Amino acid sequence: MRQNHWTYTWNDLNKAGCKEETISCIRSKKLVQSQAIQKATVSAGSATTITNTHTVRTRDITVDKVWADNNSTSRPTSVNVQLYANGSAFGTAVTLEDANHWTYTWNDLPYNEAGQEIAYTVKEVAVPQGYGVSYSPMTVDTTTGNGSITVTNSYPSTTRSVTKVWDDQNNNDRKRPTSIQVQLMYDGNVYDTVTLSETNHWTYTWTELPKYSDVAANTEYVYTVKKSMYQPDIL
């Protein structure tokens, strides 16, 4: 423990009770348990050092850029993307372009923090003008734990708005919540979750949304709005 600086000295030991002459009769009573294999080594001599070796688990995260714009002349020559760990920016933004085939891999990222798996996400620093953006859920290799995220920019973009209306006689019974959460869905998938309240006048507008799932086939995304699954049944 830290109070004794991880060291202890036994004095006036009876050497006759020890059969090994070169290695002290000291053993680690219990190896530290973790998800990784632990190893203890004992050095020779009157001063014995017990070393526990732990290999920290890491993973690689790859981001791929996909353009759904029918080779539009509006496509930029590069975009910058930022990696996030548990919602906080991790490192600096990286550039995706033709030179790196619109892909980048962050290597040897920590897998856990405080014993919990880190949730990695990626966001474009600035969405190209006129484009919409969508992010795939991270695909994880079950063998290595490495992940892959696809960022898709489609052209042109579109917008969607949601407004919450209360039919409660101006909150006459004082049962109206202070806020609610709603989700924007596209083709059955969650695109974003937002909070509606008095602060934003119970309304929200999503911009820079991808309009087409298949530009060549002129197939548009179907957007819907529903209450969050964690929200009380009030809508």
TATAPE-V714199 format. One record per pair of residues at least 24 apart in sequence whose C-alpha atoms are under 10 Angstrom apart, sorted by sequence separation. I is the first residue (numbers start at 1). GAP is how many residues later the second one is. D is the distance in Angstrom with one decimal. If there is no record, write none. Layout:
i;gap;d
I;GAP;D
I;GAP;D
This chain:
i;gap;d
21;24;9.0
22;24;8.4
23;24;9.4
24;24;6.8
26;24;8.9
28;24;9.5
78;24;8.2
85;24;9.7
130;24;8.8
131;24;4.7
132;24;6.8
133;24;8.2
160;24;8.7
186;24;9.6
23;25;8.0
85;25;9.6
128;25;8.1
130;25;6.5
131;25;5.3
132;25;4.5
127;26;8.1
128;26;9.7
129;26;9.3
130;26;5.7
131;26;4.8
132;26;7.0
187;26;9.4
86;27;9.5
120;27;8.7
121;27;9.8
122;27;7.4
124;27;8.1
128;27;9.5
129;27;9.2
130;27;5.7
131;27;8.4
132;27;9.1
186;27;9.8
85;28;9.8
120;28;9.9
121;28;7.7
122;28;8.8
123;28;8.0
129;28;8.9
130;28;8.7
93;29;9.8
95;29;9.9
120;29;9.3
122;29;8.0
124;29;9.8
90;30;9.2
93;30;9.4
94;30;9.7
95;30;9.9
65;31;7.4
86;31;9.3
87;31;9.6
89;31;9.8
90;31;9.9
93;31;8.8
94;31;9.4
64;32;8.4
65;32;8.7
86;32;6.0
87;32;7.8
88;32;9.3
89;32;9.4
90;32;9.9
93;32;7.6
164;32;7.5
191;32;9.2
193;32;9.6
63;33;9.1
85;33;6.2
86;33;5.0
87;33;7.8
88;33;9.4
89;33;9.2
163;33;8.2
164;33;8.7
187;33;9.6
188;33;9.9
190;33;9.8
191;33;10.0
192;33;9.8
193;33;9.6
194;33;9.8
195;33;9.6
84;34;9.7
85;34;5.7
86;34;6.3
87;34;7.6
89;34;9.7
111;34;8.5
162;34;9.1
186;34;9.9
187;34;6.3
188;34;8.3
189;34;9.3
190;34;9.6
191;34;9.9
193;34;9.0
194;34;9.0
67;35;9.8
84;35;8.1
85;35;4.7
86;35;7.9
87;35;9.5
111;35;9.4
186;35;6.1
187;35;5.4
188;35;8.3
189;35;9.8
190;35;9.4
193;35;7.4
65;36;8.5
66;36;7.9
84;36;5.6
85;36;6.7
165;36;10.0
166;36;9.5
185;36;9.6
186;36;5.5
187;36;6.6
188;36;8.3
190;36;9.8
64;37;8.6
65;37;5.3
66;37;9.4
83;37;7.1
84;37;5.1
85;37;8.9
109;37;9.5
163;37;9.9
164;37;8.6
165;37;7.6
185;37;8.0
186;37;4.6
187;37;8.3
9;38;8.6
64;38;6.1
65;38;6.2
83;38;6.0
84;38;5.9
108;38;9.6
163;38;8.3
164;38;5.2
165;38;9.2
185;38;5.5
186;38;6.5
190;38;9.9
9;39;9.6
63;39;8.3
64;39;4.5
65;39;9.1
82;39;8.5
83;39;4.7
84;39;7.8
107;39;9.3
163;39;5.8
164;39;6.3
184;39;6.9
185;39;5.1
186;39;8.9
8;40;9.9
63;40;5.6
64;40;6.8
82;40;5.6
83;40;6.8
162;40;8.3
163;40;4.2
164;40;9.2
184;40;5.9
185;40;5.9
7;41;9.8
62;41;7.1
63;41;5.5
64;41;8.9
81;41;6.6
82;41;5.4
83;41;9.0
106;41;9.9
162;41;5.5
163;41;6.6
183;41;8.3
184;41;4.7
185;41;7.6
7;42;8.8
62;42;5.6
63;42;6.4
81;42;5.5
82;42;6.2
83;42;9.9
105;42;9.5
161;42;7.3
162;42;5.5
163;42;8.8
183;42;5.6
184;42;6.8
7;43;9.7
61;43;8.4
62;43;4.1
63;43;8.5
80;43;8.7
81;43;4.3
82;43;6.3
105;43;8.8
161;43;5.7
162;43;6.5
182;43;6.7
183;43;5.4
184;43;8.9
6;44;9.9
61;44;5.6
62;44;6.3
80;44;5.9
81;44;5.4
82;44;10.0
104;44;10.0
160;44;8.5
161;44;4.2
162;44;8.6
182;44;5.6
183;44;5.9
184;44;9.3
60;45;6.6
61;45;5.2
62;45;8.6
79;45;7.3
80;45;5.6
81;45;8.2
160;45;5.7
161;45;6.1
181;45;8.9
182;45;4.2
183;45;5.7
60;46;5.6
61;46;6.7
79;46;7.8
80;46;7.2
81;46;9.6
103;46;10.0
159;46;7.0
160;46;5.2
161;46;8.8
181;46;6.1
182;46;5.0
183;46;8.8
59;47;8.5
60;47;4.5
61;47;8.6
79;47;7.6
80;47;9.0
103;47;9.2
159;47;5.5
160;47;6.9
180;47;7.9
181;47;5.5
182;47;8.7
59;48;6.7
60;48;5.6
61;48;7.7
79;48;8.0
103;48;9.9
158;48;8.5
159;48;4.6
160;48;9.4
180;48;8.2
181;48;8.9
182;48;9.7
58;49;8.2
59;49;5.2
60;49;6.0
79;49;7.7
102;49;9.9
158;49;6.5
159;49;6.4
160;49;7.9
181;49;8.2
182;49;8.3
58;50;5.0
59;50;5.2
60;50;8.9
78;50;9.3
157;50;7.8
158;50;6.0
159;50;5.8
180;50;9.8
181;50;6.5
57;51;8.5
58;51;5.1
59;51;6.5
60;51;9.1
157;51;5.3
158;51;5.1
159;51;8.6
180;51;6.9
181;51;9.6
56;52;9.9
57;52;8.5
58;52;4.6
59;52;5.9
76;52;7.0
134;52;10.0
156;52;8.8
157;52;5.3
158;52;6.3
159;52;8.4
179;52;9.8
180;52;8.6
57;53;6.5
58;53;4.8
59;53;9.7
75;53;7.7
76;53;9.0
136;53;9.9
155;53;9.6
156;53;8.8
157;53;5.0
158;53;5.4
182;53;9.7
56;54;7.6
57;54;5.7
58;54;8.1
74;54;8.7
75;54;9.0
154;54;9.3
155;54;9.4
156;54;7.1
157;54;5.1
158;54;9.1
180;54;8.7
56;55;8.2
57;55;7.5
74;55;8.3
75;55;9.4
136;55;9.4
153;55;9.4
154;55;8.3
155;55;6.9
156;55;6.3
157;55;8.1
177;55;9.6
180;55;8.8
56;56;8.7
74;56;8.1
75;56;8.6
135;56;8.2
153;56;9.1
154;56;5.2
155;56;7.0
156;56;7.8
74;57;8.8
134;57;7.5
153;57;6.9
154;57;6.9
155;57;7.4
177;57;8.8
63;58;9.5
134;58;9.9
152;58;8.4
153;58;9.8
154;58;6.7
155;58;10.0
176;58;8.7
61;59;8.1
63;59;7.6
153;59;9.9
154;59;7.9
156;59;9.1
175;59;9.9
61;60;9.3
62;60;9.7
63;60;9.9
154;60;8.9
155;60;7.8
61;61;9.7
152;61;9.8
154;61;7.8
69;62;8.5
162;62;9.6
68;63;9.4
69;63;9.9
158;63;10.0
160;63;7.9
162;63;7.4
67;64;9.7
68;64;9.5
159;64;9.8
160;64;8.9
161;64;9.0
162;64;9.7
68;65;9.8
160;65;9.3
67;66;9.6
66;67;9.9
66;68;9.9
166;69;9.0
65;70;9.7
81;70;9.1
165;70;9.3
164;71;8.6
63;72;10.0
133;74;9.6
134;74;9.2
63;75;9.3
132;75;7.8
133;75;6.4
134;75;7.4
62;76;9.3
131;76;9.8
132;76;4.2
133;76;5.9
134;76;6.8
61;77;8.9
62;77;9.7
131;77;6.1
132;77;4.3
133;77;5.5
61;78;9.6
75;78;9.2
130;78;7.3
131;78;7.6
132;78;3.9
133;78;9.3
61;79;9.1
75;79;9.6
129;79;8.5
130;79;9.6
131;79;6.9
132;79;6.9
35;80;9.4
75;80;8.6
128;80;8.9
130;80;9.7
131;80;8.7
132;80;9.1
34;81;9.3
74;81;8.5
127;81;7.5
72;82;9.7
74;82;9.6
69;83;9.8
72;83;7.6
60;84;8.8
61;84;9.2
62;84;8.1
63;84;8.7
64;84;7.6
65;84;8.8
66;84;7.0
67;84;8.6
68;84;6.9
69;84;7.5
70;84;8.8
71;84;9.4
72;84;9.4
59;85;7.4
60;85;7.9
61;85;5.9
62;85;6.3
63;85;5.9
64;85;6.4
65;85;5.9
66;85;6.1
67;85;5.8
68;85;5.9
69;85;5.2
70;85;8.1
58;86;9.3
59;86;6.1
60;86;4.9
61;86;4.7
62;86;4.7
63;86;4.9
64;86;4.8
65;86;4.9
66;86;4.6
67;86;5.1
68;86;4.4
69;86;4.7
58;87;8.4
59;87;5.1
60;87;6.3
61;87;5.7
62;87;6.2
63;87;5.7
64;87;6.1
65;87;5.9
66;87;6.4
67;87;6.0
68;87;6.5
69;87;7.4
57;88;9.5
58;88;8.6
59;88;7.6
60;88;8.5
61;88;7.6
62;88;8.4
63;88;7.2
64;88;8.4
65;88;7.7
66;88;8.5
67;88;8.4
68;88;9.3
68;142;8.9
68;143;9.8
69;143;8.7
68;144;7.8
69;144;10.0
70;144;9.0
71;144;9.9
68;145;7.6
69;145;8.7
70;145;6.2
71;145;10.0
68;146;7.0
69;146;6.2
70;146;6.3
68;147;6.2
69;147;8.3
70;147;10.0
67;148;10.0
68;148;8.6
